[in-house]
């Protein structure tokens, strides 16, 4: 029999560095093995203004409750693995600073943390990303060129490269897709991230499969499901103009690639 650590909300063992303040972190917990539905649990955590939300979660897991589950990797806003709802907004936990969340006038600060919406919660703060990546793979997010292989690089002008520069920044964190009300209501919608990654190749002058991708996105679950709420643009931690990219794909369908 494997021993299972008992969860505890006792945070007294978390180191409290000089200058730290106590923050209440409310986490939406869910363990499918014992819970019928998600529930909130609170932890009082010492934190410095320069700490990131990811630091708080790591301290809770390391010192108070080892059963807490979440994804994280690089901790520098590049891998995109620690996407979650922080105070109701999709963000990367490694990019949100405590100083930007502190309550004014010395009031007690409470930070809520929950998994991103629209994808099945597997445990606590991590979700099943397979539906997200299935949509990503469906738009053929790679360079397709027919004919003989070139003898050297596929050259491209600076202007041609600039045409799709913004959508090369996607880190597949799913913040944009899981902020989309259409995606919440109907998980079969491709979602903003898949369209952004299609855009990156549709407008690449070296690519020869733009028509194929446009046909894919012309489906009933494609770009026409977008309602232009700008949630996706607001949620993107990389600052990609997601809504603009979706509109450009719509325009390419109407007038063919330009």
C-alpha positions as CSV (number, residue, x, y, z in Angstrom):
1,X,0.0,0.0,0.0
2,X,1.3,3.5,-0.9
3,X,1.1,6.1,1.8
4,X,-0.7,9.2,0.9
5,X,0.2,12.5,2.6
6,X,-2.6,14.1,4.5
7,X,-3.3,17.6,3.3
8,X,-2.9,20.5,5.8
9,X,-3.5,24.2,5.6
10,X,-0.9,24.9,8.3
11,X,1.6,27.3,6.7
12,X,3.6,28.0,9.9
13,X,6.7,26.3,8.4
14,X,6.9,28.6,5.3
15,X,9.9,30.9,5.7
16,X,8.9,34.5,6.3
17,X,11.7,36.8,5.0
18,X,12.2,40.3,6.4
19,X,9.8,42.7,4.8
20,X,7.2,40.0,3.9
21,X,3.5,40.4,4.3
22,X,0.9,37.7,4.9
23,X,-1.3,37.0,1.9
24,X,-4.3,34.7,1.8
25,X,-4.2,32.4,-1.2
26,X,-7.5,30.8,-2.0
27,X,-7.0,27.8,-4.3
28,X,-9.8,25.9,-6.1
29,X,-8.9,22.3,-5.2
30,X,-10.1,19.1,-6.9
31,X,-8.9,15.6,-6.5
32,X,-11.0,13.2,-8.7
33,X,-10.2,10.3,-6.4
34,X,-11.9,11.8,-3.3
35,X,-13.9,14.9,-4.4
36,X,-17.3,15.0,-6.1
37,X,-16.7,18.7,-7.1
38,X,-14.1,21.4,-6.8
39,X,-13.9,23.3,-3.5
40,X,-11.9,26.3,-2.2
41,X,-9.1,26.0,0.3
42,X,-7.3,29.0,1.9
43,X,-3.6,29.3,2.9
44,X,-2.0,32.3,4.7
45,X,1.4,32.7,3.1
46,X,4.2,35.1,3.8
47,X,5.3,36.9,0.6
48,X,7.6,39.6,-0.6
49,X,6.3,42.2,-3.1
50,X,8.8,40.9,-5.6
51,X,7.6,37.3,-5.3
52,X,5.6,35.8,-8.1
53,X,2.4,33.8,-7.6
54,X,4.3,30.8,-8.6
55,X,6.6,31.3,-5.6
56,X,3.5,31.3,-3.3
57,X,2.3,28.0,-4.8
58,X,5.7,26.4,-4.5
59,X,5.9,27.4,-0.9
60,X,2.5,26.0,-0.2
61,X,3.4,22.7,-1.9
62,X,6.9,22.4,-0.3
63,X,6.0,23.5,3.3
64,X,2.3,23.1,3.9
65,X,0.5,20.7,1.5
66,X,2.4,18.4,-0.8
67,X,-0.8,17.2,-2.4
68,X,-1.3,20.5,-4.2
69,X,-0.9,19.9,-8.0
70,X,0.0,22.4,-10.7
71,X,2.2,22.5,-13.8
72,X,5.3,24.6,-14.0
73,X,8.7,24.4,-15.8
74,X,10.9,27.3,-16.8
75,X,9.3,29.9,-14.5
76,X,10.3,32.7,-16.9
77,X,7.2,33.1,-19.0
78,X,8.5,31.0,-21.9
79,X,7.2,27.5,-21.5
80,X,3.6,28.5,-20.8
81,X,2.9,25.5,-18.6
82,X,1.7,27.4,-15.5
83,X,-1.3,29.1,-17.1
84,X,-4.2,29.5,-14.5
85,X,-6.8,31.9,-13.4
86,X,-5.4,34.4,-11.0
87,X,-8.1,36.7,-9.5
88,X,-10.4,35.5,-12.2
89,X,-8.0,36.4,-15.1
90,X,-6.0,34.0,-17.2
91,X,-2.3,34.6,-16.5
92,X,1.0,32.8,-16.1
93,X,1.7,32.3,-12.4
94,X,5.4,33.0,-13.0
95,X,4.7,36.4,-14.5
96,X,2.3,37.8,-11.9
97,X,4.1,39.8,-9.1
98,X,2.7,40.0,-5.6
99,X,3.2,43.8,-5.6
100,X,0.6,44.1,-8.4
101,X,-2.0,42.2,-6.3
102,X,-1.6,43.8,-2.9
103,X,-4.8,45.4,-1.5
104,X,-4.7,49.1,-0.9
105,X,-4.5,51.0,2.4
106,X,-3.1,48.0,4.3
107,X,-6.1,45.8,3.9
108,X,-5.7,42.0,3.9
109,X,-4.8,40.7,0.4
110,X,-6.6,37.7,-0.9
111,X,-5.5,36.1,-4.2
112,X,-7.7,33.5,-5.8
113,X,-6.2,30.8,-8.0
114,X,-8.1,28.4,-10.2
115,X,-7.5,26.2,-13.3
116,X,-8.2,27.7,-16.7
117,X,-11.7,27.1,-18.1
118,X,-12.9,25.1,-21.1
119,X,-10.5,22.1,-20.5
120,X,-11.2,19.2,-18.2
121,X,-9.6,19.6,-14.8
122,X,-7.4,16.6,-14.0
123,X,-6.4,17.6,-10.5
124,X,-6.3,21.0,-8.7
125,X,-4.8,23.6,-11.1
126,X,-3.8,21.4,-14.0
127,X,-6.0,20.5,-16.9
128,X,-6.1,18.0,-19.7
129,X,-4.4,19.9,-22.6
130,X,-5.1,17.2,-25.2
131,X,-8.2,18.9,-26.8
132,X,-6.2,22.1,-27.1
133,X,-3.3,20.4,-28.8
134,X,-5.6,18.4,-31.0
135,X,-6.9,21.6,-32.5
136,X,-3.4,23.0,-32.8
137,X,-2.3,19.9,-34.8
138,X,-5.3,20.0,-37.0
139,X,-4.3,23.4,-38.6
140,X,-1.0,21.9,-39.8
141,X,1.3,24.3,-37.8
142,X,4.5,23.7,-39.8
143,X,6.0,24.9,-43.0
144,X,4.7,23.0,-46.1
145,X,6.5,23.5,-49.4
146,X,6.1,21.3,-52.4
147,X,8.6,20.4,-55.2
148,X,12.3,19.7,-54.9
149,X,14.2,20.5,-51.8
150,X,16.2,23.7,-52.2
151,X,20.0,23.6,-52.3
152,X,20.3,26.3,-49.6
153,X,18.0,28.3,-47.2
154,X,14.5,29.4,-48.2
155,X,15.2,33.1,-48.4
156,X,12.7,35.7,-47.2
157,X,12.7,39.4,-47.2
158,X,12.5,41.4,-43.9
159,X,9.2,42.7,-45.0
160,X,7.8,39.2,-45.7
161,X,9.1,38.1,-42.3
162,X,7.5,41.1,-40.5
163,X,4.1,40.1,-42.0
164,X,3.6,37.2,-39.5
165,X,6.1,38.2,-36.8
166,X,3.5,38.8,-34.1
167,X,2.0,35.3,-34.3
168,X,5.4,33.6,-34.0
169,X,5.4,34.6,-30.3
170,X,2.8,32.0,-29.3
171,X,4.0,29.7,-26.5
172,X,0.9,27.4,-26.5
173,X,-0.1,28.3,-22.9
174,X,-3.8,28.2,-23.8
175,X,-4.5,31.4,-21.9
176,X,-6.2,32.9,-25.0
177,X,-8.3,29.8,-25.9
178,X,-9.5,29.2,-22.4
179,X,-10.5,32.8,-22.0
180,X,-12.9,32.5,-25.0
181,X,-16.6,32.2,-24.2
182,X,-17.3,30.4,-27.4
183,X,-14.7,27.8,-26.5
184,X,-16.3,27.4,-23.0
185,X,-19.7,26.8,-24.6
186,X,-18.5,24.5,-27.3
187,X,-15.1,22.8,-27.0
188,X,-15.2,21.7,-30.7
189,X,-14.3,25.3,-31.7
190,X,-10.7,25.5,-32.9
191,X,-10.0,28.3,-30.5
192,X,-7.8,31.4,-30.8
193,X,-4.4,29.6,-30.3
194,X,-4.9,27.2,-33.2
195,X,-6.0,30.1,-35.5
196,X,-2.9,32.1,-34.4
197,X,-0.6,29.3,-35.3
198,X,-2.4,28.8,-38.6
199,X,-2.0,32.5,-39.3
200,X,1.8,32.2,-38.7
201,X,2.1,29.9,-41.8
202,X,-0.8,31.2,-43.9
203,X,1.1,34.5,-44.2
204,X,4.6,33.0,-44.5
205,X,5.8,33.7,-48.1
206,X,7.8,30.4,-48.1
207,X,4.7,28.3,-47.3
208,X,2.6,26.7,-50.0
209,X,-0.3,25.3,-48.0
210,X,-2.2,28.4,-47.1
211,X,-5.3,27.2,-49.0
212,X,-5.3,23.9,-47.1
213,X,-5.3,25.7,-43.8
214,X,-7.9,28.2,-44.9
215,X,-10.2,25.4,-46.0
216,X,-9.8,23.8,-42.5
217,X,-10.6,27.1,-40.7
218,X,-13.6,27.7,-43.0
219,X,-15.3,24.9,-41.2
220,X,-18.3,25.6,-39.0
221,X,-16.0,25.3,-35.9
222,X,-13.4,27.6,-37.5
223,X,-12.8,31.3,-37.6
224,X,-16.4,32.2,-38.1
225,X,-17.3,31.2,-34.6
226,X,-15.2,34.1,-33.2
227,X,-17.4,36.8,-31.7
228,X,-14.6,39.4,-31.4
229,X,-14.8,39.8,-27.6
230,X,-11.1,40.5,-27.3
231,X,-10.8,38.2,-24.3
232,X,-8.1,36.3,-26.1
233,X,-6.0,39.4,-26.8
234,X,-6.3,40.6,-23.2
235,X,-5.3,37.2,-21.8
236,X,-2.2,36.6,-24.0
237,X,0.9,36.9,-21.8
238,X,3.1,37.5,-24.9
239,X,1.1,40.5,-26.0
240,X,0.0,38.9,-29.3
241,X,-2.8,40.8,-31.1
242,X,-4.9,37.6,-31.2
243,X,-8.2,39.1,-32.3
244,X,-6.4,41.0,-35.1
245,X,-4.8,37.8,-36.3
246,X,-8.2,36.0,-36.4
247,X,-9.7,38.9,-38.4
248,X,-6.8,38.7,-40.9
249,X,-7.6,35.0,-41.4
250,X,-11.2,35.8,-42.0
251,X,-10.2,38.4,-44.5
252,X,-7.9,36.0,-46.2
253,X,-10.9,33.6,-46.6
254,X,-13.0,36.3,-48.2
255,X,-10.3,37.7,-50.5
256,X,-7.7,34.9,-50.5
257,X,-4.3,35.3,-49.1
258,X,-2.8,38.8,-49.4
